Amino acid sequence: MSMMTSTSELRVVAIADADSFVKWSASLLSGVEGIRRHMLLVRTPLTVSPAQERTALTGTSFTAADVTRLGFEELHGWLTGHQPDVVVLSGRGPFVRLMARQIDRLTRRPVVVSGLPGMSIPAQRGALEYRRESDLMIVHSHREERAFAELGRRIGIQVPTALAVLPFARMAPDAVTTRSVRVAQRELVGAVAGRASRAGRPAPAPIARPGGTDLVFAAQALVPAARHEREQIAEMLRLAAVADPTKRVVVKLRSRPGEAEAHLERDAYADLLADRPGNLVISHEPMSTALARAEGLVTVSSTAAIEALAQKVPVIALDTFGVHKALLNTVFTGSGLLGGAEEVVGRRFRHPLAGWQRDNYFQPESDTNWWRCVEELVALRREGRLRAKLVPAGRGGALHAAWHRKSVLAGEDRSVIGRVALGVGAPLVNGILSMRRARGRAGEDTWSDATTDYTLEPTPHHDPIRR
Protein backbone atom coordinates (compact mmCIF):
# COMPACT_ATOMS: atom_id res chain seq x y z
CA MET A 1 0.00 0.00 0.00
CA SER A 2 1.28 3.48 -0.79
CA MET A 3 2.53 5.60 2.09
CA MET A 4 0.56 8.53 0.71
CA THR A 5 -3.15 9.08 1.07
CA SER A 6 -5.60 11.32 -0.72
CA THR A 7 -5.93 14.71 0.96
CA SER A 8 -9.59 14.79 -0.06
CA GLU A 9 -10.25 12.05 2.49
CA LEU A 10 -8.68 13.88 5.39
CA ARG A 11 -10.57 15.66 8.14
CA VAL A 12 -8.26 18.10 9.91
CA VAL A 13 -9.17 19.91 13.12
CA ALA A 14 -7.19 22.65 14.86
CA ILE A 15 -7.67 22.98 18.62
CA ALA A 16 -6.66 26.41 19.88
CA ASP A 17 -7.39 29.18 22.36
CA ALA A 18 -5.12 32.27 22.22
CA ASP A 19 -5.03 34.79 19.38
CA SER A 20 -1.58 34.10 17.93
CA PHE A 21 -2.24 30.34 17.90
CA VAL A 22 -5.63 30.81 16.22
CA LYS A 23 -4.02 32.92 13.52
CA TRP A 24 -1.18 30.43 13.02
CA SER A 25 -3.28 27.28 12.78
CA ALA A 26 -5.93 28.88 10.56
CA SER A 27 -3.28 30.23 8.20
CA LEU A 28 -1.40 26.92 8.20
CA LEU A 29 -4.44 24.82 7.28
CA SER A 30 -5.63 27.36 4.73
CA GLY A 31 -2.50 26.54 2.74
CA VAL A 32 -3.61 22.92 2.22
CA GLU A 33 -6.13 22.26 -0.51
CA GLY A 34 -8.69 19.47 -0.66
CA ILE A 35 -9.15 18.84 3.06
CA ARG A 36 -12.10 19.27 5.38
CA ARG A 37 -10.91 21.74 7.96
CA HIS A 38 -12.44 22.95 11.20
CA MET A 39 -11.30 24.80 14.31
CA LEU A 40 -12.24 24.21 17.93
CA LEU A 41 -11.79 27.09 20.36
CA VAL A 42 -11.58 25.65 23.86
CA ARG A 43 -12.57 28.03 26.65
CA THR A 44 -9.56 29.06 28.76
CA PRO A 45 -8.50 32.43 30.21
CA LEU A 46 -6.63 33.05 26.93
CA THR A 47 -9.42 32.25 24.47
CA VAL A 48 -9.94 34.87 21.79
CA SER A 49 -12.88 37.24 21.91
CA PRO A 50 -15.17 37.30 18.85
CA ALA A 51 -13.36 40.43 17.64
CA GLN A 52 -9.95 38.80 18.07
CA GLU A 53 -11.24 35.72 16.28
CA ARG A 54 -12.32 37.78 13.26
CA THR A 55 -8.93 39.50 13.19
CA ALA A 56 -7.03 36.21 13.48
CA LEU A 57 -9.02 34.57 10.67
CA THR A 58 -8.63 37.52 8.27
CA GLY A 59 -6.99 36.36 5.06
CA THR A 60 -7.57 32.66 5.76
CA SER A 61 -10.12 30.26 4.28
CA PHE A 62 -11.88 29.90 7.66
CA THR A 63 -15.32 31.42 8.12
CA ALA A 64 -17.40 31.70 11.26
CA ALA A 65 -19.13 28.44 10.27
CA ASP A 66 -15.78 26.64 10.40
CA VAL A 67 -15.25 27.47 14.08
CA THR A 68 -16.84 25.87 17.13
CA ARG A 69 -16.46 27.18 20.68
CA LEU A 70 -16.72 24.61 23.41
CA GLY A 71 -15.69 23.74 26.94
CA PHE A 72 -12.97 21.28 27.82
CA GLU A 73 -15.49 18.68 28.97
CA GLU A 74 -17.17 18.79 25.55
CA LEU A 75 -13.97 18.18 23.61
CA HIS A 76 -13.83 14.39 23.92
CA GLY A 77 -17.43 14.01 22.76
CA TRP A 78 -16.90 16.31 19.77
CA LEU A 79 -13.79 14.44 18.66
CA THR A 80 -15.50 11.07 19.14
CA GLY A 81 -18.44 12.17 17.01
CA HIS A 82 -16.45 13.75 14.18
CA GLN A 83 -13.43 11.41 14.14
CA PRO A 84 -10.80 13.69 12.58
CA ASP A 85 -7.81 12.15 10.81
CA VAL A 86 -5.47 14.90 11.98
CA VAL A 87 -5.55 17.20 14.99
CA VAL A 88 -3.35 20.31 15.15
CA LEU A 89 -2.81 21.30 18.78
CA SER A 90 -2.26 25.03 18.75
CA GLY A 91 -1.65 26.65 22.11
CA ARG A 92 0.90 27.20 24.83
CA GLY A 93 2.68 24.11 26.14
CA PRO A 94 0.41 23.27 29.10
CA PHE A 95 -2.66 23.69 26.86
CA VAL A 96 -1.19 21.31 24.27
CA ARG A 97 -0.53 18.62 26.88
CA LEU A 98 -3.98 18.96 28.44
CA MET A 99 -5.69 18.60 25.05
CA ALA A 100 -3.44 15.63 24.29
CA ARG A 101 -4.83 13.88 27.37
CA GLN A 102 -8.30 14.07 25.81
CA ILE A 103 -6.98 12.63 22.56
CA ASP A 104 -5.50 9.74 24.55
CA ARG A 105 -9.07 8.77 25.51
CA LEU A 106 -10.20 8.35 21.89
CA THR A 107 -10.78 4.88 20.45
CA ARG A 108 -9.93 6.10 16.95
CA ARG A 109 -6.74 8.11 17.43
CA PRO A 110 -5.87 10.90 14.95
CA VAL A 111 -2.39 11.99 13.95
CA VAL A 112 -1.33 14.68 16.41
CA VAL A 113 0.54 17.71 15.07
CA SER A 114 1.78 20.70 17.06
CA GLY A 115 3.93 23.76 16.51
CA LEU A 116 4.72 27.30 17.56
CA PRO A 117 3.05 30.33 15.99
CA GLY A 118 6.11 32.36 15.06
CA MET A 119 9.87 32.72 15.32
CA SER A 120 11.14 30.19 17.85
CA ILE A 121 14.79 31.09 18.34
CA PRO A 122 16.00 30.29 20.90
CA ALA A 123 14.44 26.83 21.01
CA GLN A 124 13.19 26.52 24.60
CA ARG A 125 13.13 23.38 26.68
CA GLY A 126 9.50 23.75 27.72
CA ALA A 127 8.37 24.18 24.10
CA LEU A 128 9.78 20.76 23.24
CA GLU A 129 8.90 18.95 26.47
CA TYR A 130 5.23 19.90 26.33
CA ARG A 131 5.01 18.71 22.71
CA ARG A 132 6.92 15.44 23.11
CA GLU A 133 3.73 13.41 22.64
CA SER A 134 3.10 14.91 19.20
CA ASP A 135 3.52 12.70 16.17
CA LEU A 136 4.97 15.72 14.37
CA MET A 137 6.13 19.19 15.40
CA ILE A 138 6.20 21.96 12.81
CA VAL A 139 9.11 24.39 12.62
CA HIS A 140 9.54 27.28 10.23
CA SER A 141 13.21 27.58 9.29
CA HIS A 142 16.29 25.45 8.79
CA ARG A 143 17.82 27.25 11.76
CA GLU A 144 14.89 26.14 13.94
CA GLU A 145 15.28 22.57 12.66
CA ARG A 146 18.88 22.53 13.87
CA ALA A 147 18.07 24.29 17.16
CA PHE A 148 15.30 21.89 18.20
CA ALA A 149 17.33 18.86 17.10
CA GLU A 150 20.26 19.96 19.26
CA LEU A 151 17.95 20.80 22.17
CA GLY A 152 16.40 17.34 21.88
CA ARG A 153 19.82 15.72 22.00
CA ARG A 154 20.74 17.70 25.11
CA ILE A 155 17.61 16.72 27.07
CA GLY A 156 17.00 13.28 25.60
CA ILE A 157 13.74 14.06 23.79
CA GLN A 158 13.35 13.36 20.11
CA VAL A 159 10.24 14.76 18.47
CA PRO A 160 9.97 14.42 14.68
CA THR A 161 9.95 17.86 13.06
CA ALA A 162 8.89 19.05 9.63
CA LEU A 163 9.33 22.35 7.84
CA ALA A 164 6.60 24.82 6.89
CA VAL A 165 6.89 28.36 5.64
CA LEU A 166 5.39 30.70 8.21
CA PRO A 167 1.86 30.54 6.82
CA PHE A 168 1.04 34.25 7.10
CA ALA A 169 4.44 35.30 5.80
CA ARG A 170 4.74 33.77 2.37
CA MET A 171 7.19 35.78 0.31
CA ALA A 172 5.80 38.18 -2.28
CA PRO A 173 7.30 37.42 -5.73
CA ASP A 174 9.30 40.63 -5.91
CA ALA A 175 10.26 41.01 -2.26
CA VAL A 176 13.48 42.93 -1.73
CA THR A 177 16.73 41.65 -0.27
CA THR A 178 20.14 43.22 -0.04
CA ARG A 179 23.42 41.68 -1.05
CA SER A 180 25.61 40.16 1.64
CA VAL A 181 27.82 42.66 3.45
CA ARG A 182 30.00 42.50 6.51
CA VAL A 183 27.89 42.57 9.67
CA ALA A 184 28.44 45.58 11.90
CA GLN A 185 29.83 44.99 15.41
CA ARG A 186 26.58 46.09 17.05
CA GLU A 187 24.76 43.16 15.41
CA LEU A 188 26.79 40.56 17.29
CA VAL A 189 24.88 38.42 19.78
CA GLY A 190 25.29 39.82 23.27
CA ALA A 191 26.06 43.33 22.09
CA VAL A 192 24.55 45.93 24.40
CA ALA A 193 23.36 49.34 23.31
CA GLY A 194 26.04 51.95 23.85
CA ARG A 195 28.98 49.54 24.00
CA ALA A 196 29.59 49.18 20.31
CA SER A 197 30.85 52.25 18.53
CA ARG A 198 28.93 53.58 15.56
CA ALA A 199 31.89 55.70 14.49
CA GLY A 200 32.78 55.29 10.87
CA ARG A 201 29.54 53.50 10.06
CA PRO A 202 27.50 55.62 7.66
CA ALA A 203 23.79 55.73 8.39
CA PRO A 204 21.87 53.71 5.82
CA ALA A 205 19.83 55.74 3.40
CA PRO A 206 16.10 55.70 4.12
CA ILE A 207 14.23 53.12 2.04
CA ALA A 208 11.04 54.50 0.58
CA ARG A 209 8.21 52.04 -0.01
CA PRO A 210 5.88 53.25 -2.71
CA GLY A 211 2.43 53.98 -1.35
CA GLY A 212 3.23 53.31 2.30
CA THR A 213 3.57 56.12 4.83
CA ASP A 214 2.88 54.58 8.26
CA LEU A 215 5.59 53.61 10.71
CA VAL A 216 4.09 50.47 12.28
CA PHE A 217 5.35 49.37 15.68
CA ALA A 218 4.61 45.69 16.48
CA ALA A 219 4.19 45.67 20.25
CA GLN A 220 5.01 42.58 22.32
CA ALA A 221 3.75 41.56 25.73
CA LEU A 222 6.95 39.86 26.89
CA VAL A 223 9.77 42.08 25.70
CA PRO A 224 11.13 44.38 26.81
CA ALA A 225 9.91 43.48 30.30
CA ALA A 226 11.13 46.41 32.40
CA ARG A 227 8.81 49.40 32.67
CA HIS A 228 11.59 51.92 32.06
CA GLU A 229 12.49 50.16 28.80
CA ARG A 230 8.89 50.21 27.63
CA GLU A 231 8.80 53.90 28.52
CA GLN A 232 11.89 54.41 26.34
CA ILE A 233 10.08 52.81 23.42
CA ALA A 234 7.01 54.98 24.04
CA GLU A 235 9.20 58.09 24.01
CA MET A 236 10.93 56.93 20.82
CA LEU A 237 7.54 56.56 19.13
CA ARG A 238 6.51 60.04 20.28
CA LEU A 239 9.70 61.48 18.82
CA ALA A 240 9.10 59.65 15.53
CA ALA A 241 5.58 61.08 15.36
CA VAL A 242 6.76 64.63 16.13
CA ALA A 243 9.60 64.37 13.61
CA ASP A 244 7.11 64.17 10.73
CA PRO A 245 3.57 65.24 11.64
CA THR A 246 2.40 64.43 8.09
CA LYS A 247 2.93 60.70 8.63
CA ARG A 248 1.37 58.33 11.16
CA VAL A 249 3.07 56.21 13.76
CA VAL A 250 0.84 53.18 14.36
CA VAL A 251 1.18 51.10 17.53
CA LYS A 252 -0.23 47.70 16.58
CA LEU A 253 -1.66 45.86 19.59
CA ARG A 254 -3.05 42.33 19.83
CA SER A 255 -5.74 42.88 22.44
CA ARG A 256 -8.22 45.51 23.54
CA PRO A 257 -8.93 46.30 27.20
CA GLY A 258 -10.62 43.26 28.73
CA GLU A 259 -9.27 40.84 26.09
CA ALA A 260 -6.53 38.28 26.64
CA GLU A 261 -3.60 37.27 24.48
CA ALA A 262 -1.10 34.44 24.53
CA HIS A 263 1.32 36.25 26.85
CA LEU A 264 0.70 38.48 29.85
CA GLU A 265 1.36 42.15 29.19
CA ARG A 266 2.47 44.57 31.85
CA ASP A 267 2.88 48.32 31.36
CA ALA A 268 0.72 48.40 28.27
CA TYR A 269 1.68 50.84 25.52
CA ALA A 270 -1.87 52.18 25.41
CA ASP A 271 -1.33 53.41 28.98
CA LEU A 272 2.22 54.63 28.43
CA LEU A 273 1.04 56.59 25.38
CA ALA A 274 -2.13 58.02 26.89
CA ASP A 275 -0.78 61.52 26.17
CA ARG A 276 0.34 61.39 22.56
CA PRO A 277 0.36 63.52 19.40
CA GLY A 278 -2.52 63.17 16.99
CA ASN A 279 -0.53 61.24 14.38
CA LEU A 280 0.47 58.56 16.91
CA VAL A 281 -2.41 56.08 16.88
CA ILE A 282 -3.30 52.79 18.56
CA SER A 283 -4.54 50.02 16.24
CA HIS A 284 -6.12 46.59 16.76
CA GLU A 285 -6.63 45.85 13.07
CA PRO A 286 -5.12 42.77 11.41
CA MET A 287 -1.39 43.05 10.83
CA SER A 288 -1.94 42.49 7.12
CA THR A 289 -4.14 45.59 7.02
CA ALA A 290 -1.59 47.67 8.91
CA LEU A 291 1.21 46.53 6.60
CA ALA A 292 -0.77 47.53 3.50
CA ARG A 293 -0.28 51.18 4.57
CA ALA A 294 3.20 50.78 6.04
CA GLU A 295 6.38 52.54 5.04
CA GLY A 296 8.24 50.31 7.46
CA LEU A 297 7.85 48.17 10.57
CA VAL A 298 9.65 48.43 13.91
CA THR A 299 9.80 45.74 16.57
CA VAL A 300 12.04 44.20 19.20
CA SER A 301 11.49 40.60 18.14
CA SER A 302 7.93 40.10 16.90
CA THR A 303 7.23 37.61 14.12
CA ALA A 304 5.48 40.56 12.47
CA ALA A 305 8.96 41.42 11.14
CA ILE A 306 8.86 38.29 8.99
CA GLU A 307 5.30 39.04 7.90
CA ALA A 308 6.41 42.54 6.90
CA LEU A 309 9.47 41.40 4.96
CA ALA A 310 7.33 38.92 3.06
CA GLN A 311 5.16 41.83 1.92
CA LYS A 312 8.19 43.94 0.87
CA VAL A 313 7.88 46.19 3.92
CA PRO A 314 11.34 47.08 5.30
CA VAL A 315 12.06 46.61 8.99
CA ILE A 316 14.06 47.89 11.93
CA ALA A 317 14.71 45.28 14.63
CA LEU A 318 15.42 47.34 17.75
CA ASP A 319 18.75 46.70 19.41
CA THR A 320 18.35 49.57 21.88
CA PHE A 321 18.45 47.15 24.82
CA GLY A 322 20.99 44.78 23.33
CA VAL A 323 20.83 41.54 21.43
CA HIS A 324 20.39 38.48 23.63
CA LYS A 325 18.14 35.48 24.13
CA ALA A 326 15.97 37.01 26.86
CA LEU A 327 14.86 39.63 24.31
CA LEU A 328 14.16 36.86 21.77
CA ASN A 329 16.06 38.90 19.16
CA THR A 330 19.22 36.84 18.57
CA VAL A 331 17.47 35.55 15.46
CA PHE A 332 18.21 38.92 13.82
CA THR A 333 21.99 38.66 14.22
CA GLY A 334 23.53 38.95 10.78
CA SER A 335 20.25 40.03 9.19
CA GLY A 336 21.18 43.64 8.48
CA LEU A 337 17.92 44.69 10.18
CA LEU A 338 19.18 45.77 13.62
CA GLY A 339 18.91 49.46 14.45
CA GLY A 340 18.30 51.88 17.27
CA ALA A 341 16.10 54.84 18.17
CA GLU A 342 17.93 57.22 15.82
CA GLU A 343 17.14 54.99 12.86
CA VAL A 344 13.51 54.71 13.94
CA VAL A 345 12.98 58.45 14.31
CA GLY A 346 14.73 58.96 10.95
CA ARG A 347 12.66 56.14 9.39
CA ARG A 348 15.79 54.44 8.09
CA PHE A 349 14.26 51.03 7.52
CA ARG A 350 16.20 48.07 6.15
CA HIS A 351 15.82 45.06 3.92
CA PRO A 352 17.45 41.77 5.02
CA LEU A 353 20.63 40.19 3.75
CA ALA A 354 20.03 37.32 1.34
CA GLY A 355 22.21 34.83 3.20
CA TRP A 356 20.33 35.40 6.44
CA GLN A 357 16.96 34.96 4.71
CA ARG A 358 17.72 31.50 3.35
CA ASP A 359 18.37 30.14 6.84
CA ASN A 360 15.69 32.19 8.59
CA TYR A 361 12.10 31.74 7.40
CA PHE A 362 12.57 32.48 3.70
CA GLN A 363 13.79 29.09 2.55
CA PRO A 364 12.56 27.93 -0.88
CA GLU A 365 8.96 26.74 -0.92
CA SER A 366 10.26 23.43 -2.23
CA ASP A 367 11.84 22.78 1.20
CA THR A 368 8.40 22.64 2.81
CA ASN A 369 7.60 19.06 3.77
CA TRP A 370 5.16 19.19 6.70
CA TRP A 371 2.01 18.16 4.84
CA ARG A 372 3.77 15.32 3.04
CA CYS A 373 4.92 14.08 6.46
CA VAL A 374 1.35 14.34 7.79
CA GLU A 375 0.00 12.27 4.90
CA GLU A 376 2.60 9.59 5.54
CA LEU A 377 1.74 9.51 9.25
CA VAL A 378 -1.97 9.18 8.46
CA ALA A 379 -1.22 6.22 6.20
CA LEU A 380 0.84 4.59 8.94
CA ARG A 381 -1.92 5.12 11.49
CA ARG A 382 -4.53 3.59 9.18
CA GLU A 383 -2.26 0.59 8.74
CA GLY A 384 -1.83 0.28 12.51
CA ARG A 385 1.91 0.96 12.29
CA LEU A 386 2.09 4.33 14.11
CA ARG A 387 2.62 3.97 17.84
CA ALA A 388 0.38 6.10 20.03
CA LYS A 389 2.46 8.56 22.07
CA LEU A 390 0.46 8.85 25.27
CA VAL A 391 0.88 11.56 27.88
CA PRO A 392 2.38 9.82 30.93
CA ALA A 393 0.80 10.19 34.34
CA GLY A 394 2.60 12.92 36.24
CA ARG A 395 4.19 12.51 39.63
CA GLY A 396 1.46 13.11 42.16
CA GLY A 397 -1.16 11.15 40.26
CA ALA A 398 -4.69 12.55 40.39
CA LEU A 399 -3.59 15.64 42.32
CA HIS A 400 -1.04 16.53 39.65
CA ALA A 401 -3.62 15.98 36.88
CA ALA A 402 -6.08 18.24 38.72
CA TRP A 403 -3.43 20.94 39.15
CA HIS A 404 -2.53 20.79 35.44
CA ARG A 405 -6.17 21.05 34.42
CA LYS A 406 -6.90 23.92 36.81
CA SER A 407 -3.76 25.83 35.81
CA VAL A 408 -4.83 25.79 32.14
CA LEU A 409 -8.59 26.16 32.46
CA ALA A 410 -8.70 28.40 35.57
CA GLY A 411 -12.34 29.38 36.19
CA GLU A 412 -13.58 26.96 33.52
CA ASP A 413 -12.62 24.15 35.90
CA ARG A 414 -15.02 24.33 38.84
CA SER A 415 -13.97 21.11 40.55
CA VAL A 416 -13.12 21.02 44.25
CA ILE A 417 -10.01 18.93 43.63
CA GLY A 418 -8.85 21.54 41.12
CA ARG A 419 -9.00 24.28 43.73
CA VAL A 420 -7.22 22.11 46.28
CA ALA A 421 -4.54 21.02 43.79
CA LEU A 422 -3.89 24.59 42.69
CA GLY A 423 -3.49 25.75 46.27
CA VAL A 424 -1.00 22.97 46.99
CA GLY A 425 0.73 22.85 43.62
CA ALA A 426 1.30 26.50 42.73
CA PRO A 427 3.85 27.18 45.53
CA LEU A 428 5.62 23.89 44.76
CA VAL A 429 5.91 24.67 41.05
CA ASN A 430 7.16 28.19 41.75
CA GLY A 431 9.78 26.75 44.09
CA ILE A 432 10.95 24.19 41.54
CA LEU A 433 11.25 26.85 38.82
CA SER A 434 13.20 29.13 41.17
CA MET A 435 15.65 26.32 41.97
CA ARG A 436 16.16 25.56 38.29
CA ARG A 437 16.83 29.21 37.51
CA ALA A 438 19.29 29.39 40.42
CA ARG A 439 21.13 26.32 39.15
CA GLY A 440 21.39 28.00 35.78
CA ARG A 441 22.91 31.13 37.28
CA ALA A 442 25.35 29.04 39.32
CA GLY A 443 26.36 26.68 36.51
CA GLU A 444 25.52 26.39 32.84
CA ASP A 445 23.41 29.43 31.92
CA THR A 446 22.22 28.79 28.38
CA TRP A 447 20.10 31.95 28.34
CA SER A 448 23.39 33.89 28.40
CA ASP A 449 25.24 31.61 25.98
CA ALA A 450 25.64 33.49 22.72
CA THR A 451 27.01 30.46 20.89
CA THR A 452 23.83 28.35 20.84
CA ASP A 453 20.25 28.66 19.59
CA TYR A 454 18.61 26.79 22.48
CA THR A 455 18.04 27.19 26.23
CA LEU A 456 17.80 24.59 29.01
CA GLU A 457 16.72 26.62 32.04
CA PRO A 458 13.15 27.91 32.58
CA THR A 459 12.27 31.12 30.79
CA PRO A 460 13.21 34.30 32.66
CA HIS A 461 9.84 35.81 31.75
CA HIS A 462 7.08 35.70 34.35
CA ASP A 463 4.28 34.65 32.04
CA PRO A 464 1.48 32.78 33.80
CA ILE A 465 -1.51 31.34 31.96
CA ARG A 466 -3.85 32.15 34.83
CA ARG A 467 -4.51 35.90 34.85
Buried (B, 14 or more C-beta within 10 A) or exposed (E): EEEEBEBEEBBBBBBBBBBBBBBBBBBBBBBBEEBBBBBBBBBBBBBBBEEBBEBBBBBBBBEEEBBBBBEBEBBBEBBEEEEBBBBBBBBBBBBBBBBBBBBBEBEEBBBBBBBBBBBBBBBBBEBBBBBBBBBBBBBBBBBBBBBBBEBBEBEEBEBEBBBBBBBBBBBEEEBBBBEEEEBBEBBBBBBEBEEBEEEEEEEBEBBEBEEBBBBBBBBBBBBBBEEEBBBBBBEBBBBBBBBBEEBBBBBBBBBEEEBBBBBBBEBBBBEBBEEBBEBBBBBBBBBEBBBBBBBBBBBBBBBBBBBBBBBBBBBBBBBBBBBBBBBBBBBBBBBBBBBBBEBBBBBBBBBBBEBBBBBBBBBEEEEBEBBEBBBBBBBBBBEEEBEEBEBEEEEBEEBBBBBBBBBBBBEBBEEEBBEBBBEBBBEEEEEEBEEEBEEBEEEEBBBBBEEBBBBBBBBBEEBEBBE
